[in-house]
Amino acid sequence: MPSFHVKIVAPTGTFYDGTAESLVAPGELGSFGILANHAPMIAALTDGVLKIDAAGAITWLVVGPGVLEVSEGNVSVLADRAEVAKNEEDAHARLAAAHH
């Protein structure tokens, strides 16, 4: 499957810098997916869970709010906060804890 480069940055550092085959992000109008060769775009992100699939190795992050930009072969995320989670359940628990 074709891949693309992903970089996720927040004020506290870089949380992901590598390749991915797919990415699902929390947009203001709902979650959306990115695959290789996606058309260029800029989208606003809300607080939520972001999923990166790199050849079956899944990375879960809690991000937001922020901006996601798709350009030729690259996806860049600039978020007010980001943190890596152990798995999907951990990501959703961290997100819930952040809202309390």
C-alpha positions, 0 to 999 in steps of 0.5 A: 500500500502506498505511504506518505510522511506524517509529522505531528507537532505540539508546543511540547515537541514532535510526537510523530515523524514517520511514514503512514499508509492511512491516518484518521483525524478528529475534524470539526465536522467529524472524523476524516481519513487520509490516504496516500495521494490525497488532494491538498487540503487544510482542515481544523482539528478538534480535541480528539483521537488521531490514528496512524496506520503504518503498515499495520503498526497503529499509533494512537494520539490524543490531539487538539485543537489544531490544524492538519495540512495535506500537501504533496506526499506529506501530512502536517499536524500542528496542535495545541496539545498532543500525547501518545496513547498505548492503544485505542482504549487508552486514547479515549480514556486520556481524552475523557480525562482531559475534558473533566 
